[in-house]
Amino acid sequence: MVMAWETILKTIDNPFCSMDLRIEALETILSKNILFPNLNNLRSDHTIDLHIHTNYSDGFWTPTGMFLEAYKKGMNLISLTDHDCFNGIEEAFLARDLIYKVTGKIISFIPGVEFSTNYKTKDGKVKEIHILGYFPSKDFKEFRSYLERFDIYDQAYLDAFQKCRILRIYEMVKKFNKEMPSKIGGDLLKLAEIQEPISYKTAKRGMRGSVSPGRLLTCTGIYEIYSLYKAGRIDEITDEHFSKAYLDKLVDFIKPYDSPLILMYKFFGNHKPTAKVGYIGKTEDPKWAVNLIKKMGGIPILAHPLLYFDLFRDLVEELYPIGLHGIELIWSDSTHNDINQIKDMENFIKKNFSDLLITAGSDCHGHSIDGHINYTPDNIMGLSSKLNGLLTQYHKQIMDFFRQ
C-alpha cells in the first residue's frame, strides 16, 4: 500500500503507528532524494549531540523522527538518552541503518539513558541530579549485551521506577490542586489519569506511546483534550467522562498558554522560581545511577552541571571515585552569562580530574518553543553559537572517544 505524502510525514512521529510503519515512512522520504534546506548546514566540528529525548520518555519525536532530524541537520554523532528507560533504542538503530543504506550518510549512534536522582546536600536539602549513561554498540544485538548484565533486582528496580514516575504524576496533580484551587477547582485531579497506562483510555493521548511518563506528557494529554473540545470535536473525548462544565473550565484555564511545553514550564517546572506549583521530584541517589551504569558496562556522565553549579565540586568529588567518567559541560541551554561558570567548572576538572571526558548535548525534546533555548529550531541538534569555541575545542576528543 502506497501512503499519501501527508500521511507519510505524519507517520514518522506518530507514536501510535507501529515501529515498522515509521521505518517504512522514513525509507519513502529518503528514497525521494529530497534536498532538505538544513542538510549539512552545520560546521563539521559542530555535529555532535549526546543528549536527546524521544516520545519514549518526555520528547515529541519518535526515534525515527529523531534520526530524520539528525540527517536533515547533517549530524555525525548523536545519542538517545530517554529518561529511565531503553525502549526506543531498537527503533533508533533501525533508522540509523536505513539512512546509511539509502543515502550513504553515516550517523554514529550511541545508545543512552538519563537517570533522574535525588542528591542530599551537606545542609540536608535535596536537589534533583541527572546522570547520563552511554553504551557504545555497533548494533542493537550488541546493545542487548549491556541489558543482559541486569540481574533480577536491577530489572525489578527499573520496573518499579517506571511505576514511581506514574505515581509521581498523581502527586504532582494533588499538589497543584492544593496550591491552585481557584484556577480550575478540584477537577484537575482527574487529569492524572492521562498518565496511567492501560487502565484509562486517556493514556493514548498523554502517554503518546511513552513508557517513562513525565510532566511534558501529562501536559500534552491535557492540551490535546483542550484542543479537541475547543475545535468542537466533543465526540472524540466523550470516553474521558469529563463534564461539559469541566471542559469549559479547562478551555478558560489553558487559553493563555500556547503549548503543552509552556503549560509544563508554568505549572510543573522544577527550576524556575515562579513555576514550582505542582512539581514533585524523584527518588534514588546519583551514586546508585553511576553504579548501575558501570555494572552494565556503560559510561556514566554528569548531565548539565550548570543546573547545579553550587554543588558541582561536591558531586564530582563524590562520584568520581566510584566511576563517574565525564561531565556534560557543553549544554545548549547555557547563556552568555553562564560562560564564567562553565570556565570555572572546566578549570576545576583540568586541575583535579583531568581524565574526565567533556561531552556536549542539547537536551533536545524535539519541539520548538520560543524562549526555551534548547527547543528552538536553530539549536535542536546543534549547539548555540555562544558555545562554539568550547564545542570546537572538544569536538575531536568526543568523536575519537566514542568511535574507538
N, C-alpha and C positions, 0 to 999 in steps of 0.2 A: 504494500500500500504506500503510495506516494503522499507525503504530508504537504499541505499548503505552506507557503513560506512563512506566513504569520504564525501558524501553528508550530513550525519548526523552532522559531525564535522563542516562543513561549515555553516550549517543551524543555529547552536547555536548563532553565531554572525553576521548573515545576516539580516540587518535592513529591507530588502525588503521582507523577508518572514513574514508570519503572526505570531502574538504572539503565537497562538495555535500550529503552526508548530515548533516553537522554543522550546516550553514546551514539545512537543512530542519527539523532538530530545533529550532533556535533560533526559527524562524518559528512552529512549532507552539506553543512555550512562550509566546511573546509574544502570539500571537493569542488565547490563553486569557484574557488580561487579568488575570493573577494579581496580587494585591496583595502584593508581596514585603515582608516585615517590615522590611527595611532601606532600602527605597526612599525617597530624599530625606531620609535621616536625618542627612546631613552639613550643616554650616553652609555657606552659599553661598560663603564665602571659604575653604573647606577642600576644594575639589572638584578638586584637581589631583594627578596622579601621572605623572611623566615618566620613570619607571624601573620597568618591569615585564618579567618574563621568561615565556616560554611553553615548551611541550614541544619547540619547535624548537631550544632550547638546553638549559637545565637546570631549566626550570619544570615544573609539573604540569598547568597549564591548557593547552588549545589556544587559539589566538587567538579562536575563537568563545566559548569559556568565559570568557576574559578580558573580552570585551565584555559578556557576560551579567552578570558580577560588577560591572562598571562601571555597568551600567544599574541593577542592584539597589541599588548604593550611592549612586546619584544623582550620579555623577561628571560633570564638564563638560569636562575636558581630560585625555587620557591619551596615553602613548607606549609602544609596544612596542620594547624595547631588548634583543633576544636577543644572546647572545654570538657575535660574529664571523660573523654571518650575517643575511640579509634574507628568509629563506624564508617567514616567517609573515605578511609584510606584506599580500599579496593577500587572504588569508582575513580578516585584521583589517578591511580596507576593506569587504569584503562584509558582515561582521557589523555594522559601523557603519552602513552604508547601510540594512540591513534593519531595525535598531532605529528609525531615523528613519521609514522607510516605514510600519512597523506601529504605532508608538507616538507618533510626532511628537517624540520626545526627541532633541535634538541633543547628541551627544558628540563634541567636537572631537578629532581623532586626528592625532598626529604620528608618522610612521614614523621608526624609530630603530635604533640598533645600539650595542653596548657592546664595544669592542675591549680585549683583555687584553694588556698590555705589561709589559716589564721596564725599570726605571729604575736606572741605575748611579749611586749616591750619590758624594759627594765623597771619602768614605773607602773607596771601592772595593766596597761592598756592593751587592747587587741587591734591589730592592723591587718587588713587583708593583703596577702602577698601571693603573687603568681609565679609558678615555676614552670618553665618550658622544658619539654623533653624531646630530643631528636633521636631518630632511629634509622641511620643511613642504610638503605636497602636498594638493590638493583631492580627488584620486582616485588610483587605482593607476596609471593611464596617466601622470599627471604624475610620480609617484614613479619610474617606469621611466626617465624622462629623466635622473634622477640616476645610475642604474646605467649608462646609455649613455656616461657620461663615464669609465668604466673603460677603460683600454687593455688590451692583451693581457697585459702584465706584471702589472697590478693584479689581473685575474681569476685569473691563474695563481697569484699570491701568496696570494689568499684561498682558492683550492682547496687549496693546499699547507698553509695554516693549519689547515684542517679535518683534513687527514691528520695534521698535527702533534698536534692535540688527541686523535686516536685513539691515536697512538704514545705520547702522554703518559700515557694510561691504563695501558699496559703498564709504563712506567717507574715509575709510582706503585705498582703492584701488586708489582713486583720489589722496590722499596724496602720496602714493607710486609712482604713475606716475609723480607727480610733482617733487619729490626728486630724482628719479632714472630713468630719461628719457633715459639715454644711455644704460640701461640694456635690455629693451625689447620694446622700442618705446612706443607709446601711446596705444597699443592694450590691455594692461593688464586690462584696464577698463572693457573690455568685460567679464573678468573672474569674475567680481562681480555678474554676472548672475547666477553663480553656487549656490549662496545662496538664490536666490529668489524662494520661493515655488510656485508650480502650474504653474506660468506664463512661466517658462523656463524648457525645458527638462533636462537641465544640473543639475537641482535641485536634481535629483535622484542620481547623483554622489556625489556632495559636501555635500548635506544635510544628506545623509545616514540615512534617517528616523528621523532626528532631528527636534525638534520643537523650539529649542533655539540656533540658529546658532551663530557660533563664528569663531575665527581665524583659529583654527585647521581644522574645516570642510571646510573652504574656501581653505586651502592648500591641503586638501585631494582631493577635486574635481580637483584642478589644477594638482595635481600629477597623478591622475588617467588618465586624458586626455593625459598627457605627456607619461605615461606608455603604453597606448594603441597605441599611434602614434609611439612610439619607437619600439613597437613589430610588427608594420606593420598592425595593426588591424584598418585601417582607416575607414572601413565601419561601425564600431561601434561608430564613433564620427562625422559622416557626418551631423547629425541633429544639431550639435552645430554651424554650419556655420562658422567655423574657416578656414581661408585660409591656403593653404599649406605653404606659406611663413611665416605666423604667427606661425604655428606649428613647423616649422624648428627653428624659434627663441626660441620658448618655450623649445624645447629639449636642445638647447645650454645653455639656461638660467638655467634650473633646474638640468642639469647634475652633477654639483659639490655637490649637496645635496642628501643625501641618503634616505630621507624620508619626508613625509609631516610635521612631527614634527620639524625636523631640519630647513626646509624651514620656518616654522612659527617663530621659535626662532630667525632666522637670520633676517627676514624682517618684521615680525609683532609682535616682542617681546615687553614687556612692562616694564621689569625691568633689562634689560641688556644694558649698555651704548652704545654698538655697534649695537644694534638691534632695534633702535627706528623708523626706516623708516617704514611708513605705519601704525603705531599704533594710534588708536583713543580710548580714554577712554569712560566710560559710564556715565550715569546721575543718579541723585537722591542721597539723603543724607543717611548715615548709620542710623540715627535716624528713618527715615522712615521704614527701614527694621526691626529694633528692634521693633518698634511699631506695624507693621503689624504681625510679628510672635507672639507677645504677644496677639494681638487681636484675632488671630486664636487659641490661647491656647497652642502655641508651646514654645520651649526653645531656645532663641537667644544666639548664641555663636560667639565671635570674632575669625574669621579664621586666621590662620597662621600669628600671630602678629609680627613674626620675620621680615616679609617683610616691616613692617613699625615701626621698633623698636623706632625710634626717636619720633614717635607720640603716642607710646603705652600708656604712662601715661595720656596724654590728652584724648585719645579715651576712656579709661576705666573710667576716672573721668566724662566724659560727658554722656557715655552710661549706666553706672551702675545705676544712679538714675531713668532712665526710663525703666529698666527691663533687662539689659544685665545679663545673667545667668552664663556665663562661658567663658573660654579662651582656644583656641586650642594651648596649649603651646608645646605639643609633636607633631612634624610635620616632616615628613621623608626627606624633602629637606634641613634639617639642616646639618651643618658640625661640625667638631671638633672646628673650630674657632668660632662657634656660642654659644658654651656652656656657656661662661661668660655672654652673653646677655640673654640667656634663664634663667640662675640662677638669674640674676638681675630682670627679669620680675617675676619670681617665688617669690622672696623675697618681691617685691613690693606688689604682690597680698596677700601674707600671712600677711603682716604687716597692709595693709589698707583695703583689701576686702577679708577677709578670707573665706567668704561664697561662693565665686565664684568657680564654678566647673572647674577643669583642665581636658581637653579632649585630645584625640590622633587621628590623621588622617594622611594618606599618601598623599592625594590629587591625588590619582591614576587615570590615564586616560586610563589604560588598554593597554599600548603599551611599548615595550622595545626599548629604545634608549640609547646607551652608552653615558655617560657624563651628563645625566639628571637623578639625583639620584632617584626620585620617579617614574621613568619609567622603571627602571631596574628590571629584574626578582627577584632578592633577596629582593627587597623592595616593590614590589607590594603586598599590603595587608600584612603587617608585617613590622614594622619599623626597621630602621638601627640599628646596634649593638651599635653605638655611643650614642643612646638614651635608651639603655637597662635599665639603672638604673632608669631613670625617669619613663619609662613605667611600670617597676616592682613596683615602689613606688605608682603609681596612678591606677594600673590596677583594684584592688578590688573596689576602690572608684567609678570608672567609671561603672564597671559591676553592682555594687549594685544600683547605682543611676538609671540606665536605665532599670533594671529588677524589680524595685518597682511596 
